[in-house]
Amino acid sequence: MCRNEQEFYYEQNSAPVVLLHTDKSINLNSEQTNYHVWAVCYWEDYLYLDIYHGICDGTGMYMVLTTLLYYYCTE
């Protein structure tokens, strides 16, 4: 996510979405998340989805969550 004098906008980002082994707060759109506005974290038996609300609503993230849980449980 970038901004100029008039607006915020997204740029192509070929870096992978990060998977962090933490239960601490993270900073989206930073080096910590490869400058993505969403990330996945895990700690023990918990998955955390950190996402900037401007990307999609809860219904959209529900689909991401169900896919992640499927892969998580099959491992």
Biopython code that builds the backbone (N, CA, C, O; Angstrom):
import numpy as np
from Bio.PDB.StructureBuilder import StructureBuilder

atoms = [
    (1, "MET", "N", (0.857, -1.160, 0.000)),
    (1, "MET", "CA", (0.000, 0.000, 0.000)),
    (1, "MET", "C", (0.904, 1.225, 0.000)),
    (1, "MET", "O", (1.835, 1.328, 0.799)),
    (2, "CYS", "N", (0.619, 2.130, -0.891)),
    (2, "CYS", "CA", (1.397, 3.361, -1.027)),
    (2, "CYS", "C", (0.446, 4.552, -1.011)),
    (2, "CYS", "O", (-0.775, 4.399, -1.046)),
    (3, "ARG", "N", (1.024, 5.711, -0.959)),
    (3, "ARG", "CA", (0.190, 6.902, -1.058)),
    (3, "ARG", "C", (0.975, 8.006, -1.748)),
    (3, "ARG", "O", (2.204, 8.064, -1.693)),
    (4, "ASN", "N", (0.225, 8.866, -2.391)),
    (4, "ASN", "CA", (0.801, 10.074, -2.953)),
    (4, "ASN", "C", (0.050, 11.251, -2.339)),
    (4, "ASN", "O", (-0.612, 11.090, -1.314)),
    (5, "GLU", "N", (0.142, 12.398, -2.934)),
    (5, "GLU", "CA", (-0.491, 13.589, -2.364)),
    (5, "GLU", "C", (-2.010, 13.539, -2.393)),
    (5, "GLU", "O", (-2.670, 14.277, -1.661)),
    (6, "GLN", "N", (-2.577, 12.662, -3.242)),
    (6, "GLN", "CA", (-4.028, 12.645, -3.405)),
    (6, "GLN", "C", (-4.725, 11.376, -2.929)),
    (6, "GLN", "O", (-5.916, 11.409, -2.619)),
    (7, "GLU", "N", (-3.996, 10.246, -2.865)),
    (7, "GLU", "CA", (-4.706, 8.996, -2.617)),
    (7, "GLU", "C", (-3.789, 7.912, -2.057)),
    (7, "GLU", "O", (-2.564, 8.031, -2.079)),
    (8, "PHE", "N", (-4.422, 6.854, -1.555)),
    (8, "PHE", "CA", (-3.735, 5.615, -1.208)),
    (8, "PHE", "C", (-3.980, 4.645, -2.355)),
    (8, "PHE", "O", (-5.047, 4.675, -2.967)),
    (9, "TYR", "N", (-3.015, 3.789, -2.653)),
    (9, "TYR", "CA", (-3.173, 2.817, -3.727)),
    (9, "TYR", "C", (-2.282, 1.611, -3.449)),
    (9, "TYR", "O", (-1.353, 1.679, -2.643)),
    (10, "TYR", "N", (-2.583, 0.495, -4.136)),
    (10, "TYR", "CA", (-1.790, -0.722, -3.993)),
    (10, "TYR", "C", (-0.815, -0.832, -5.147)),
    (10, "TYR", "O", (-1.127, -0.450, -6.275)),
    (11, "GLU", "N", (0.374, -1.360, -4.860)),
    (11, "GLU", "CA", (1.351, -1.691, -5.877)),
    (11, "GLU", "C", (1.547, -3.201, -5.887)),
    (11, "GLU", "O", (1.314, -3.868, -4.879)),
    (12, "GLN", "N", (1.969, -3.731, -7.010)),
    (12, "GLN", "CA", (2.285, -5.150, -7.119)),
    (12, "GLN", "C", (3.370, -5.490, -6.103)),
    (12, "GLN", "O", (4.341, -4.747, -5.955)),
    (13, "ASN", "N", (3.209, -6.596, -5.411)),
    (13, "ASN", "CA", (4.185, -7.037, -4.419)),
    (13, "ASN", "C", (4.419, -8.530, -4.629)),
    (13, "ASN", "O", (3.557, -9.349, -4.309)),
    (14, "SER", "N", (5.576, -8.881, -5.162)),
    (14, "SER", "CA", (5.864, -10.284, -5.459)),
    (14, "SER", "C", (6.453, -11.036, -4.256)),
    (14, "SER", "O", (6.678, -12.243, -4.338)),
    (15, "ALA", "N", (6.701, -10.349, -3.160)),
    (15, "ALA", "CA", (7.210, -11.017, -1.952)),
    (15, "ALA", "C", (6.118, -11.915, -1.375)),
    (15, "ALA", "O", (4.935, -11.591, -1.482)),
    (16, "PRO", "N", (6.495, -13.032, -0.770)),
    (16, "PRO", "CA", (5.473, -13.931, -0.212)),
    (16, "PRO", "C", (4.760, -13.318, 0.994)),
    (16, "PRO", "O", (5.330, -12.525, 1.743)),
    (17, "VAL", "N", (3.504, -13.709, 1.154)),
    (17, "VAL", "CA", (2.770, -13.352, 2.366)),
    (17, "VAL", "C", (3.439, -14.105, 3.508)),
    (17, "VAL", "O", (3.747, -15.289, 3.371)),
    (18, "VAL", "N", (3.664, -13.442, 4.617)),
    (18, "VAL", "CA", (4.454, -14.060, 5.688)),
    (18, "VAL", "C", (3.619, -14.963, 6.584)),
    (18, "VAL", "O", (2.419, -14.762, 6.770)),
    (19, "LEU", "N", (4.285, -15.946, 7.121)),
    (19, "LEU", "CA", (3.749, -16.838, 8.140)),
    (19, "LEU", "C", (4.674, -16.690, 9.336)),
    (19, "LEU", "O", (5.836, -17.091, 9.285)),
    (20, "LEU", "N", (4.157, -16.117, 10.404)),
    (20, "LEU", "CA", (4.973, -15.806, 11.574)),
    (20, "LEU", "C", (4.602, -16.697, 12.751)),
    (20, "LEU", "O", (3.422, -16.932, 13.014)),
    (21, "HIS", "N", (5.597, -17.182, 13.445)),
    (21, "HIS", "CA", (5.379, -18.004, 14.631)),
    (21, "HIS", "C", (5.382, -17.077, 15.845)),
    (21, "HIS", "O", (6.395, -16.942, 16.532)),
    (22, "THR", "N", (4.246, -16.444, 16.100)),
    (22, "THR", "CA", (4.133, -15.497, 17.208)),
    (22, "THR", "C", (2.674, -15.315, 17.605)),
    (22, "THR", "O", (1.759, -15.557, 16.818)),
    (23, "ASP", "N", (2.486, -14.889, 18.832)),
    (23, "ASP", "CA", (1.157, -14.469, 19.274)),
    (23, "ASP", "C", (1.195, -12.994, 19.672)),
    (23, "ASP", "O", (0.264, -12.495, 20.304)),
    (24, "LYS", "N", (2.247, -12.314, 19.311)),
    (24, "LYS", "CA", (2.409, -10.883, 19.609)),
    (24, "LYS", "C", (1.820, -10.042, 18.476)),
    (24, "LYS", "O", (1.564, -10.549, 17.384)),
    (25, "SER", "N", (1.611, -8.772, 18.743)),
    (25, "SER", "CA", (1.116, -7.850, 17.724)),
    (25, "SER", "C", (2.153, -7.690, 16.611)),
    (25, "SER", "O", (3.358, -7.685, 16.863)),
    (26, "ILE", "N", (1.672, -7.563, 15.403)),
    (26, "ILE", "CA", (2.554, -7.336, 14.265)),
    (26, "ILE", "C", (2.167, -6.033, 13.589)),
    (26, "ILE", "O", (1.093, -5.487, 13.840)),
    (27, "ASN", "N", (3.041, -5.540, 12.736)),
    (27, "ASN", "CA", (2.787, -4.310, 11.991)),
    (27, "ASN", "C", (2.592, -4.641, 10.523)),
    (27, "ASN", "O", (3.531, -5.043, 9.836)),
    (28, "LEU", "N", (1.374, -4.472, 10.052)),
    (28, "LEU", "CA", (1.091, -4.689, 8.638)),
    (28, "LEU", "C", (1.730, -3.582, 7.812)),
    (28, "LEU", "O", (2.014, -2.495, 8.317)),
    (29, "ASN", "N", (1.952, -3.877, 6.528)),
    (29, "ASN", "CA", (2.533, -2.919, 5.583)),
    (29, "ASN", "C", (3.906, -2.443, 6.068)),
    (29, "ASN", "O", (4.251, -1.267, 5.948)),
    (30, "SER", "N", (4.677, -3.379, 6.617)),
    (30, "SER", "CA", (6.014, -3.063, 7.125)),
    (30, "SER", "C", (6.986, -4.152, 6.661)),
    (30, "SER", "O", (6.581, -5.137, 6.045)),
    (31, "GLU", "N", (8.254, -3.963, 6.962)),
    (31, "GLU", "CA", (9.253, -4.980, 6.612)),
    (31, "GLU", "C", (8.900, -6.321, 7.251)),
    (31, "GLU", "O", (9.145, -7.372, 6.658)),
    (32, "GLN", "N", (8.335, -6.295, 8.441)),
    (32, "GLN", "CA", (7.956, -7.508, 9.170)),
    (32, "GLN", "C", (6.989, -8.381, 8.365)),
    (32, "GLN", "O", (7.023, -9.606, 8.479)),
    (33, "THR", "N", (6.132, -7.763, 7.556)),
    (33, "THR", "CA", (5.143, -8.502, 6.767)),
    (33, "THR", "C", (5.434, -8.435, 5.269)),
    (33, "THR", "O", (4.531, -8.613, 4.451)),
    (34, "ASN", "N", (6.683, -8.182, 4.910)),
    (34, "ASN", "CA", (7.068, -8.039, 3.497)),
    (34, "ASN", "C", (6.247, -6.961, 2.794)),
    (34, "ASN", "O", (6.001, -7.037, 1.590)),
    (35, "TYR", "N", (5.835, -5.973, 3.553)),
    (35, "TYR", "CA", (5.043, -4.842, 3.054)),
    (35, "TYR", "C", (3.691, -5.265, 2.489)),
    (35, "TYR", "O", (3.131, -4.594, 1.623)),
    (36, "HIS", "N", (3.177, -6.383, 2.988)),
    (36, "HIS", "CA", (1.804, -6.792, 2.663)),
    (36, "HIS", "C", (0.871, -6.225, 3.725)),
    (36, "HIS", "O", (1.295, -5.882, 4.828)),
    (37, "VAL", "N", (-0.406, -6.131, 3.372)),
    (37, "VAL", "CA", (-1.399, -5.635, 4.319)),
    (37, "VAL", "C", (-2.198, -6.775, 4.945)),
    (37, "VAL", "O", (-3.286, -6.562, 5.482)),
    (38, "TRP", "N", (-1.653, -7.975, 4.870)),
    (38, "TRP", "CA", (-2.198, -9.097, 5.623)),
    (38, "TRP", "C", (-1.094, -10.106, 5.896)),
    (38, "TRP", "O", (-0.100, -10.171, 5.173)),
    (39, "ALA", "N", (-1.282, -10.889, 6.946)),
    (39, "ALA", "CA", (-0.299, -11.889, 7.337)),
    (39, "ALA", "C", (-1.003, -12.983, 8.133)),
    (39, "ALA", "O", (-2.107, -12.788, 8.641)),
    (40, "VAL", "N", (-0.352, -14.122, 8.229)),
    (40, "VAL", "CA", (-0.863, -15.237, 9.021)),
    (40, "VAL", "C", (0.154, -15.521, 10.117)),
    (40, "VAL", "O", (1.353, -15.622, 9.858)),
    (41, "CYS", "N", (-0.338, -15.649, 11.333)),
    (41, "CYS", "CA", (0.509, -15.978, 12.475)),
    (41, "CYS", "C", (-0.032, -17.241, 13.127)),
    (41, "CYS", "O", (-1.217, -17.554, 13.020)),
    (42, "TYR", "N", (0.852, -17.956, 13.802)),
    (42, "TYR", "CA", (0.412, -19.130, 14.553)),
    (42, "TYR", "C", (1.194, -19.225, 15.847)),
    (42, "TYR", "O", (2.340, -18.784, 15.936)),
    (43, "TRP", "N", (0.562, -19.803, 16.836)),
    (43, "TRP", "CA", (1.169, -20.039, 18.135)),
    (43, "TRP", "C", (0.435, -21.199, 18.780)),
    (43, "TRP", "O", (-0.782, -21.143, 18.958)),
    (44, "GLU", "N", (1.158, -22.245, 19.130)),
    (44, "GLU", "CA", (0.575, -23.461, 19.668)),
    (44, "GLU", "C", (-0.535, -23.948, 18.732)),
    (44, "GLU", "O", (-0.262, -24.231, 17.566)),
    (45, "ASP", "N", (-1.769, -24.053, 19.207)),
    (45, "ASP", "CA", (-2.874, -24.527, 18.369)),
    (45, "ASP", "C", (-3.722, -23.387, 17.820)),
    (45, "ASP", "O", (-4.880, -23.610, 17.466)),
    (46, "TYR", "N", (-3.194, -22.197, 17.739)),
    (46, "TYR", "CA", (-3.965, -21.026, 17.304)),
    (46, "TYR", "C", (-3.437, -20.481, 15.979)),
    (46, "TYR", "O", (-2.230, -20.440, 15.741)),
    (47, "LEU", "N", (-4.361, -20.069, 15.134)),
    (47, "LEU", "CA", (-4.044, -19.338, 13.906)),
    (47, "LEU", "C", (-4.593, -17.928, 14.047)),
    (47, "LEU", "O", (-5.706, -17.732, 14.534)),
    (48, "TYR", "N", (-3.810, -16.952, 13.621)),
    (48, "TYR", "CA", (-4.238, -15.551, 13.664)),
    (48, "TYR", "C", (-4.161, -14.975, 12.261)),
    (48, "TYR", "O", (-3.136, -15.089, 11.589)),
    (49, "LEU", "N", (-5.238, -14.361, 11.824)),
    (49, "LEU", "CA", (-5.249, -13.660, 10.551)),
    (49, "LEU", "C", (-5.226, -12.163, 10.840)),
    (49, "LEU", "O", (-6.169, -11.609, 11.404)),
    (50, "ASP", "N", (-4.161, -11.538, 10.454)),
    (50, "ASP", "CA", (-4.062, -10.088, 10.592)),
    (50, "ASP", "C", (-4.278, -9.504, 9.207)),
    (50, "ASP", "O", (-3.565, -9.837, 8.260)),
    (51, "ILE", "N", (-5.273, -8.628, 9.098)),
    (51, "ILE", "CA", (-5.625, -8.098, 7.781)),
    (51, "ILE", "C", (-6.105, -6.660, 7.898)),
    (51, "ILE", "O", (-6.802, -6.291, 8.843)),
    (52, "TYR", "N", (-5.723, -5.876, 6.933)),
    (52, "TYR", "CA", (-6.230, -4.510, 6.832)),
    (52, "TYR", "C", (-7.668, -4.581, 6.326)),
    (52, "TYR", "O", (-7.928, -5.198, 5.293)),
    (53, "HIS", "N", (-8.586, -3.970, 7.026)),
    (53, "HIS", "CA", (-10.018, -4.102, 6.722)),
    (53, "HIS", "C", (-10.397, -3.566, 5.347)),
    (53, "HIS", "O", (-11.478, -3.882, 4.850)),
    (54, "GLY", "N", (-9.551, -2.776, 4.725)),
    (54, "GLY", "CA", (-9.863, -2.246, 3.401)),
    (54, "GLY", "C", (-9.738, -3.275, 2.281)),
    (54, "GLY", "O", (-10.167, -3.015, 1.157)),
    (55, "ILE", "N", (-9.165, -4.423, 2.566)),
    (55, "ILE", "CA", (-9.008, -5.460, 1.534)),
    (55, "ILE", "C", (-10.324, -6.174, 1.285)),
    (55, "ILE", "O", (-10.771, -6.290, 0.145)),
    (56, "CYS", "N", (-10.942, -6.652, 2.359)),
    (56, "CYS", "CA", (-12.223, -7.344, 2.220)),
    (56, "CYS", "C", (-12.902, -7.395, 3.582)),
    (56, "CYS", "O", (-12.310, -7.072, 4.613)),
    (57, "ASP", "N", (-14.133, -7.801, 3.551)),
    (57, "ASP", "CA", (-14.891, -7.880, 4.802)),
    (57, "ASP", "C", (-14.700, -9.247, 5.450)),
    (57, "ASP", "O", (-13.925, -10.073, 4.969)),
    (58, "GLY", "N", (-15.403, -9.468, 6.527)),
    (58, "GLY", "CA", (-15.301, -10.726, 7.248)),
    (58, "GLY", "C", (-15.706, -11.930, 6.421)),
    (58, "GLY", "O", (-15.149, -13.014, 6.596)),
    (59, "THR", "N", (-16.662, -11.761, 5.525)),
    (59, "THR", "CA", (-17.096, -12.875, 4.678)),
    (59, "THR", "C", (-15.964, -13.308, 3.755)),
    (59, "THR", "O", (-15.736, -14.504, 3.575)),
    (60, "GLY", "N", (-15.265, -12.363, 3.177)),
    (60, "GLY", "CA", (-14.136, -12.690, 2.301)),
    (60, "GLY", "C", (-13.021, -13.385, 3.053)),
    (60, "GLY", "O", (-12.429, -14.338, 2.546)),
    (61, "MET", "N", (-12.730, -12.920, 4.251)),
    (61, "MET", "CA", (-11.671, -13.544, 5.035)),
    (61, "MET", "C", (-12.089, -14.904, 5.573)),
    (61, "MET", "O", (-11.234, -15.738, 5.870)),
    (62, "TYR", "N", (-13.379, -15.139, 5.703)),
    (62, "TYR", "CA", (-13.851, -16.449, 6.121)),
    (62, "TYR", "C", (-13.406, -17.506, 5.118)),
    (62, "TYR", "O", (-13.021, -18.607, 5.509)),
    (63, "MET", "N", (-13.456, -17.182, 3.841)),
    (63, "MET", "CA", (-13.025, -18.129, 2.804)),
    (63, "MET", "C", (-11.527, -18.403, 2.915)),
    (63, "MET", "O", (-11.098, -19.546, 2.753)),
    (64, "VAL", "N", (-10.737, -17.388, 3.184)),
    (64, "VAL", "CA", (-9.300, -17.575, 3.385)),
    (64, "VAL", "C", (-9.068, -18.450, 4.611)),
    (64, "VAL", "O", (-8.261, -19.378, 4.571)),
    (65, "LEU", "N", (-9.772, -18.154, 5.697)),
    (65, "LEU", "CA", (-9.617, -18.917, 6.933)),
    (65, "LEU", "C", (-9.969, -20.392, 6.736)),
    (65, "LEU", "O", (-9.236, -21.264, 7.204)),
    (66, "THR", "N", (-11.055, -20.680, 6.065)),
    (66, "THR", "CA", (-11.434, -22.084, 5.876)),
    (66, "THR", "C", (-10.390, -22.825, 5.043)),
    (66, "THR", "O", (-10.114, -23.997, 5.302)),
    (67, "THR", "N", (-9.815, -22.166, 4.063)),
    (67, "THR", "CA", (-8.753, -22.791, 3.261)),
    (67, "THR", "C", (-7.514, -23.043, 4.112)),
    (67, "THR", "O", (-6.927, -24.123, 4.038)),
    (68, "LEU", "N", (-7.108, -22.066, 4.917)),
    (68, "LEU", "CA", (-5.950, -22.240, 5.789)),
    (68, "LEU", "C", (-6.177, -23.363, 6.796)),
    (68, "LEU", "O", (-5.282, -24.170, 7.048)),
    (69, "LEU", "N", (-7.373, -23.411, 7.368)),
    (69, "LEU", "CA", (-7.672, -24.462, 8.335)),
    (69, "LEU", "C", (-7.644, -25.849, 7.697)),
    (69, "LEU", "O", (-7.204, -26.815, 8.321)),
    (70, "TYR", "N", (-8.109, -25.946, 6.470)),
    (70, "TYR", "CA", (-8.058, -27.223, 5.760)),
    (70, "TYR", "C", (-6.608, -27.706, 5.646)),
    (70, "TYR", "O", (-6.299, -28.847, 5.990)),
    (71, "TYR", "N", (-5.738, -26.841, 5.169)),
    (71, "TYR", "CA", (-4.331, -27.236, 5.032)),
    (71, "TYR", "C", (-3.662, -27.463, 6.370)),
    (71, "TYR", "O", (-2.847, -28.376, 6.505)),
    (72, "TYR", "N", (-3.982, -26.665, 7.345)),
    (72, "TYR", "CA", (-3.432, -26.808, 8.694)),
    (72, "TYR", "C", (-3.816, -28.158, 9.290)),
    (72, "TYR", "O", (-2.977, -28.849, 9.869)),
    (73, "CYS", "N", (-5.075, -28.527, 9.148)),
    (73, "CYS", "CA", (-5.551, -29.791, 9.729)),
    (73, "CYS", "C", (-5.036, -31.015, 8.968)),
    (73, "CYS", "O", (-4.868, -32.076, 9.570)),
    (74, "THR", "N", (-4.787, -30.899, 7.689)),
    (74, "THR", "CA", (-4.273, -32.044, 6.937)),
    (74, "THR", "C", (-2.805, -32.309, 7.234)),
    (74, "THR", "O", (-2.308, -33.413, 7.011)),
    (75, "GLU", "N", (-2.113, -31.293, 7.736)),
    (75, "GLU", "CA", (-0.709, -31.488, 8.109)),
    (75, "GLU", "C", (-0.620, -32.161, 9.455)),
    (75, "GLU", "O", (0.480, -32.413, 9.948)),
]
sb = StructureBuilder()
sb.init_structure("model")
sb.init_model(0)
sb.init_chain("A")
sb.init_seg("    ")
for serial, (resi, resn, name, xyz) in enumerate(atoms, 1):
    if name == "N":
        sb.init_residue(resn, " ", resi, " ")
    sb.init_atom(name, np.array(xyz, "f"), 0.0, 1.0, " ", f" {name:<3s}", serial, name[0])
structure = sb.get_structure()
